[in-house]
């Protein structure tokens, strides 16, 4: 009899433990200082993007994978940070948060897109959209280089590391200043 009561109590105790852990744990998607620095460096690269419109607000699509539960929250936090920054010549940056499945249907205007971590899982969608609308994609996620879906990969740390995918940049019409292309790593 005691054995049945003990076994029946395990699932309840386990569920209670899970609720306590997930209810009081810090959010896993919170942006840390390194990610903010990556965003700042990424937005600074827009100064070298010669194919960007010269006037007006710069519309930045912040793209997240629809199939990762915490990705939307990360994208919203990323958009909030981008919204506090300035682009080339102190121009406003206006972020728009879109999932990969909404990006395909998006009928509005985007000047550039920023891919949050995990978005490279949908590289076929990203590559299709950036070719169709002729916009550059930027990310701080190393996986985007392997997936060949970001024109620029920008990361900070001890030094700023920028990788330019030449073929993809040419394919989407992203033109960068000559000085910029000479100092970045090319893939």
C-alpha positions in Angstrom: 0.0 0.0 0.0 2.8 2.5 0.9 4.5 1.7 -2.4 1.4 2.7 -4.5 1.1 6.0 -2.6 4.8 6.8 -3.1 4.7 6.0 -6.8 1.5 8.0 -7.3 3.2 11.0 -5.6 6.2 11.0 -7.8 4.5 12.6 -10.9 3.0 15.3 -8.7 6.3 16.1 -7.1 8.0 16.1 -10.5 5.5 18.4 -12.0 5.7 20.7 -9.0 9.5 20.8 -9.3 9.2 21.6 -13.0 6.8 24.5 -12.4 9.1 25.9 -9.7 12.1 25.6 -11.9 10.5 27.2 -14.9 8.5 29.7 -13.0 11.4 31.2 -11.1 14.3 30.6 -13.6 15.7 33.6 -15.4 14.5 34.0 -19.0 16.8 32.1 -21.4 16.2 34.5 -24.2 17.4 37.7 -22.5 19.9 39.6 -24.5 23.3 39.8 -22.8 26.0 42.5 -23.2 27.9 40.6 -25.9 24.7 40.4 -28.0 24.1 44.1 -27.6 27.7 44.8 -28.7 27.2 42.5 -31.7 24.0 44.4 -32.6 25.9 47.7 -32.3 28.7 46.5 -34.6 26.2 45.1 -37.1 24.2 48.3 -37.3 27.5 50.3 -37.7 28.3 48.2 -40.8 25.2 49.8 -42.5 27.4 52.9 -42.9 29.4 50.9 -45.5 26.4 49.5 -47.3 26.4 51.7 -50.4 23.2 50.1 -51.8 21.2 51.3 -48.8 18.8 54.2 -49.5 20.6 57.5 -48.7 17.7 59.2 -46.9 14.9 58.4 -44.5 14.3 55.8 -41.9 16.1 52.5 -42.3 13.7 49.6 -42.0 15.3 46.6 -40.3 13.5 43.3 -40.4 14.3 41.3 -37.3 13.7 37.7 -38.4 13.3 34.8 -36.1 12.5 31.1 -36.7 8.8 30.4 -36.2 9.5 26.9 -34.9 11.7 27.8 -31.9 9.5 28.7 -28.9 11.7 31.4 -27.3 12.8 32.9 -30.6 10.0 35.5 -30.9 10.9 36.9 -27.5 14.5 37.1 -28.5 13.6 38.9 -31.7 11.4 41.4 -29.8 14.3 42.1 -27.4 16.6 42.5 -30.4 14.2 44.9 -32.1 13.9 46.9 -28.9 17.7 47.3 -28.8 18.0 48.1 -32.5 15.2 50.8 -32.1 17.5 52.7 -29.6 20.4 52.9 -32.1 21.1 55.2 -35.0 22.1 54.2 -38.5 24.4 56.0 -41.0 24.3 59.8 -40.6 22.2 59.4 -37.4 19.3 58.1 -39.4 16.5 56.3 -37.4 16.4 52.5 -37.4 12.9 51.1 -37.4 12.8 47.4 -36.5 10.0 45.1 -37.7 9.8 41.7 -36.1 8.8 38.9 -38.5 8.9 35.1 -38.2 10.4 33.2 -41.1 6.9 32.0 -42.2 5.5 35.6 -42.1 8.6 37.0 -44.0 7.5 35.1 -47.1 4.2 36.8 -47.1 5.4 40.3 -45.9 4.3 42.9 -48.4 6.0 45.9 -46.8 9.3 47.5 -47.4 12.6 46.3 -45.7 16.0 47.9 -46.2 18.0 45.1 -44.5 17.2 42.1 -42.3 18.9 40.9 -39.1 18.7 37.2 -38.4 18.5 36.1 -34.8 20.0 32.9 -33.6 18.4 29.8 -35.1 17.0 31.5 -38.2 19.6 29.8 -40.5 17.5 26.7 -40.0 15.3 28.3 -42.7 18.0 29.4 -45.0 16.0 28.5 -48.1 13.3 31.0 -47.1 15.9 33.7 -46.2 17.9 33.3 -49.4 14.7 33.4 -51.5 13.5 36.6 -49.8 16.8 38.5 -50.0 17.2 37.6 -53.7 13.6 38.6 -54.4 13.7 41.9 -52.6 17.4 42.6 -53.1 18.2 43.2 -49.5 21.2 42.4 -47.3 21.0 40.0 -44.4 23.1 40.4 -41.3 23.6 38.1 -38.3 25.8 37.4 -35.3 25.0 33.7 -35.5 27.9 31.7 -36.9 25.5 29.1 -38.3 24.4 31.6 -40.9 27.8 31.4 -42.6 27.6 27.7 -43.0 23.9 27.9 -44.2 25.0 30.7 -46.6 22.0 32.9 -45.8 23.7 36.0 -44.4 25.6 38.5 -46.4 27.4 39.7 -43.3 28.2 37.9 -40.1 29.2 40.4 -37.4 30.6 39.3 -34.0 32.5 41.1 -31.3 34.7 39.9 -28.5 38.3 40.7 -28.2 38.0 42.2 -31.6 35.2 42.8 -34.2 35.0 39.9 -36.6 33.1 40.6 -39.9 32.7 38.0 -42.6 31.3 39.0 -46.0 29.7 36.4 -48.3 30.8 37.9 -51.6 28.7 35.6 -53.8 25.5 36.3 -51.8 26.2 40.0 -51.6 26.6 40.1 -55.4 23.4 38.0 -55.8 21.3 40.4 -53.8 22.9 43.6 -55.1 24.5 44.6 -51.8 27.4 46.9 -52.6 29.8 47.8 -49.9 32.6 50.5 -49.9 35.9 49.3 -51.2 37.7 50.1 -47.9 35.2 47.9 -46.1 35.6 44.9 -48.4 39.4 45.1 -48.1 39.4 44.9 -44.3 36.7 42.2 -43.7 37.1 38.5 -44.0 35.6 37.2 -47.3 33.9 33.9 -47.8 
